[in-house]
Amino acid sequence: SYVGMAGNYLLMMFYTTVAGWMISYFFKMLKGDFVGKNPAQVENTFGTMLSDPKAQIFWMLVVIALGFLVCSLGLQNGVEKITTVMMSCLFIVILVLIARSVTLDGASAGLKFYLIPDFAAVKKQGVMTVVSAAMGQAFFTLSLGIGAIAIFGSYIDKSRRLTGEAISVAILDTLVALMAGLVIFPACFAFGVNPGSGPNLVFITLPNVFNHMPSGTLWGMLNEMPGSRIWGAMFFLFMSFAALSTIIAVFQNILSFAQDLWGWSLKKAIVFNAVLIIVLSLPCALGFNVWSF
């Protein structure tokens, strides 16, 4: 009930800001903001974005507006249809990027690093440390599924079993995560870029990788832009889809909560929660700049 919903609000307090970074970087890639920049300049671009309160708030507002706009269209006409299209596009884009990444010169080293277990490293770190880290990742990536199953499962008829849906979520989540690794690690090793971790991997390491990607003849004819802009824009587009699909699902949780427990109309629930989430998101959006203290 209220404790569970508090978790949804807490997640949206930072997720809306991070999703805004994804959309911002999609447009930066399209415009060619990273073309010709060295690693230090790429890192400075990320730092400059974080230090700009107007940009942080603008992209956060874009994310919140998109999320509630989809939810306002209703469950079937909005959430279901748009999420289905986004996830289908996401899957296709990942497959294209995998095909490009694993065929790069030197990609085999990245595949070995990613897919072959290093038991010496496990022993050095400690088995329980590795298991604990893996379980932490599993909890984080699947915890959203718990809320989504509770809300969306209530709309499914008796012909579908919750256990089966839970298994499907776990399998698909793991599959997409493995596929994302097939995009990232071969490319990092092919261009001699440190894989890194966390935000640095997505917003600093990967733009450097895309900067090293040459234009393919076909892509050049179709797009008339450098390969770095094509592949970078595609990557951040699918990252934006992934982030927005999560936000739409959590927004639906929040709206269902207000409608079911408080008896509010959809319009009233959207207006109230849009304002509330904007206010709650400000500490994260401004915490990198004017509220950095």
C-alpha positions in Angstrom: 0.0 0.0 0.0 1.5 3.4 1.0 5.0 1.9 1.8 5.1 0.3 -1.6 3.9 3.4 -3.4 6.6 5.4 -1.6 9.1 3.3 -3.4 7.6 4.3 -6.7 7.8 8.0 -5.9 11.4 7.6 -4.6 12.4 5.8 -7.9 10.9 8.6 -10.0 12.7 11.3 -8.0 16.0 10.3 -9.8 14.9 8.2 -12.7 13.2 11.1 -14.5 16.4 13.1 -14.4 18.6 10.2 -15.6 16.1 9.4 -18.4 16.4 13.1 -19.4 20.1 12.6 -19.8 19.4 9.8 -22.3 17.1 11.9 -24.5 19.5 14.8 -24.3 22.4 12.6 -25.5 20.2 11.3 -28.3 19.9 14.8 -29.7 23.6 15.6 -29.0 24.5 12.6 -31.1 22.2 13.6 -33.9 23.7 17.1 -33.9 27.3 15.7 -33.9 28.3 17.4 -30.7 30.9 14.6 -30.0 32.4 14.4 -33.5 36.1 15.1 -33.4 36.3 15.4 -29.6 39.0 13.7 -27.6 38.1 11.7 -24.4 38.7 14.7 -22.1 36.3 16.9 -24.2 33.7 14.1 -24.1 33.9 13.9 -20.4 33.6 17.7 -20.1 30.4 17.6 -22.2 28.8 15.4 -19.6 30.1 17.6 -16.8 28.8 20.7 -18.5 25.3 19.1 -18.9 25.2 18.3 -15.2 26.2 21.8 -14.2 23.5 23.4 -16.3 20.3 23.6 -14.1 18.1 24.8 -16.9 19.0 21.9 -19.1 18.6 19.4 -16.3 15.1 20.7 -15.4 14.1 21.0 -19.1 14.9 17.3 -20.0 13.4 16.1 -16.7 10.1 18.0 -17.6 10.2 16.5 -21.1 10.4 13.0 -19.6 7.6 13.6 -17.1 5.3 15.1 -19.8 5.9 12.2 -22.1 5.2 9.6 -19.4 2.0 11.1 -18.2 0.9 11.9 -21.8 1.1 8.2 -22.7 -0.7 7.2 -19.4 -3.5 9.8 -20.2 -4.4 7.9 -23.3 -5.5 4.9 -21.2 -4.1 1.5 -20.5 -4.8 -0.2 -23.9 -4.6 2.7 -26.3 -1.8 4.4 -24.5 0.4 2.3 -22.3 0.0 -1.0 -24.1 0.3 0.2 -27.7 3.1 2.7 -27.2 5.2 0.4 -25.0 4.8 -2.4 -27.5 6.0 -0.2 -30.3 8.9 1.1 -28.2 10.0 -2.3 -27.0 9.8 -3.7 -30.6 12.0 -0.8 -31.9 14.3 -1.3 -28.9 14.8 -5.0 -29.8 15.5 -4.3 -33.4 18.0 -1.5 -32.6 19.8 -3.8 -30.2 20.1 -6.5 -32.8 21.5 -4.0 -35.4 24.0 -2.7 -32.9 25.1 -6.2 -31.9 25.7 -7.1 -35.5 27.8 -4.0 -35.9 29.7 -4.4 -32.6 30.7 -8.1 -32.8 32.0 -7.6 -36.4 34.5 -4.9 -35.4 38.2 -5.7 -35.5 39.3 -6.8 -32.1 35.7 -7.4 -30.8 36.6 -11.0 -29.9 38.6 -9.8 -26.9 35.5 -8.1 -25.6 33.4 -11.2 -26.1 35.9 -13.3 -24.2 36.0 -10.7 -21.4 32.2 -10.6 -21.3 31.2 -14.3 -21.7 34.1 -16.4 -20.3 34.0 -16.6 -16.5 37.2 -15.5 -14.7 37.3 -17.8 -11.7 40.6 -16.3 -10.5 38.9 -13.0 -10.2 35.9 -14.6 -8.4 38.4 -16.2 -5.9 40.2 -12.9 -5.4 37.0 -10.9 -4.7 35.4 -13.7 -2.7 32.5 -15.9 -3.8 30.0 -14.3 -1.4 31.0 -10.8 -2.6 30.3 -11.8 -6.2 27.0 -13.6 -5.3 25.9 -10.6 -3.3 26.7 -8.2 -6.1 24.8 -10.4 -8.6 21.8 -10.6 -6.2 21.8 -6.9 -5.8 21.8 -6.4 -9.6 18.9 -8.9 -9.9 16.9 -7.2 -7.2 17.4 -3.8 -8.8 16.6 -4.8 -12.3 13.6 -7.0 -11.4 12.2 -5.0 -8.5 10.3 -2.8 -11.1 8.8 -6.0 -12.4 7.3 -6.7 -9.0 5.2 -3.5 -9.1 4.4 -3.9 -12.7 3.1 -7.5 -12.2 0.9 -6.3 -9.3 -0.6 -3.5 -11.3 -0.8 -4.9 -14.9 -1.5 -8.4 -13.6 -4.8 -7.1 -12.3 -6.0 -6.5 -15.9 -5.1 -10.0 -17.2 -7.8 -12.6 -17.4 -7.7 -16.0 -15.6 -6.2 -17.8 -18.6 -2.7 -16.3 -17.8 -0.9 -17.4 -14.6 1.1 -14.9 -12.6 3.9 -17.5 -12.1 4.3 -17.8 -15.9 4.3 -14.0 -16.3 7.0 -13.7 -13.6 9.2 -16.3 -15.4 8.7 -14.5 -18.7 9.7 -11.1 -17.2 12.9 -12.7 -15.6 13.9 -14.4 -18.9 13.2 -11.3 -21.1 15.0 -9.0 -18.7 18.1 -11.2 -18.6 18.0 -11.6 -22.4 18.0 -7.9 -23.1 20.7 -7.3 -20.5 22.9 -9.9 -22.1 22.2 -8.4 -25.5 23.2 -4.9 -24.3 26.5 -6.4 -23.1 27.1 -7.7 -26.6 26.8 -4.2 -27.9 29.0 -2.5 -25.3 32.0 -4.8 -24.5 33.1 -5.8 -28.0 33.0 -2.2 -29.1 35.0 -1.0 -26.0 37.7 -3.6 -26.6 37.8 -3.0 -30.4 38.6 0.6 -29.8 40.8 0.2 -26.7 38.3 2.1 -24.4 38.0 1.1 -20.7 34.6 -0.3 -20.2 34.2 1.6 -16.9 31.0 1.4 -14.9 27.8 3.3 -14.0 27.1 6.7 -15.6 30.7 7.0 -16.8 30.2 3.9 -19.1 27.1 5.3 -20.7 27.8 9.0 -21.0 31.6 9.1 -21.2 33.0 5.7 -22.4 30.5 4.9 -25.1 30.5 8.3 -26.8 34.3 7.8 -27.1 33.6 4.4 -28.7 31.1 5.8 -31.2 33.6 8.5 -32.1 35.9 5.8 -33.4 33.3 4.1 -35.5 33.8 4.8 -39.2 30.9 5.4 -41.6 29.8 2.4 -43.5 29.2 2.9 -47.2 25.5 2.0 -47.0 25.0 4.1 -43.8 26.8 7.0 -45.5 24.6 6.9 -48.5 21.4 6.6 -46.4 22.2 9.1 -43.7 25.0 11.4 -45.0 26.5 11.7 -41.5 29.5 10.2 -39.8 29.2 6.6 -38.3 29.7 8.0 -34.8 26.5 10.0 -35.1 24.5 7.1 -36.5 25.4 4.5 -34.0 25.5 6.9 -31.1 22.1 8.2 -31.9 20.7 4.7 -32.3 22.2 3.6 -28.9 20.8 6.5 -27.0 17.5 6.2 -28.7 17.1 2.6 -27.4 18.3 3.7 -24.0 15.6 6.4 -24.0 13.0 3.8 -25.0 14.1 1.5 -22.1 14.0 4.3 -19.6 10.7 5.7 -20.8 9.1 2.2 -20.7 10.0 1.9 -17.0 8.7 5.4 -16.3 5.4 4.8 -18.1 4.9 1.6 -16.1 5.7 3.3 -12.7 3.5 6.3 -13.6 0.7 3.8 -14.3 1.3 2.3 -10.8 1.1 5.7 -9.3 -2.1 6.7 -11.2 -3.8 3.4 -10.3 -3.0 4.0 -6.7 -4.6 7.5 -6.7 -7.7 6.2 -8.6 -8.2 3.0 -6.6 -7.5 4.2 -3.0 -8.5 7.8 -3.2 -11.3 7.5 -5.9 -9.8 10.2 -8.1 -10.4 10.7 -11.8 -7.6 10.0 -14.2 -7.2 13.7 -15.0 -7.0 14.7 -11.4 -4.5 11.9 -10.6 -2.3 13.0 -13.6 -2.3 16.7 -12.6 -1.6 16.1 -9.0 1.1 13.5 -9.6 2.8 15.5 -12.4 3.2 18.5 -10.1 4.3 16.3 -7.2 6.9 14.3 -9.2 8.3 17.6 -10.7 8.8 18.9 -7.2 10.2 15.7 -5.9 12.6 15.4 -8.8 14.2 18.9 -8.3 16.7 17.8 -5.6 18.2 15.3 -8.1 18.1 17.7 -11.1 19.6 20.5 -9.1 21.8 18.4 -6.9 24.6 18.4 -9.6 24.7 22.2 -9.8 23.0 24.9 -7.7 22.2 22.5 -4.9 25.4 20.5 -5.1 26.2 21.3 -1.5 
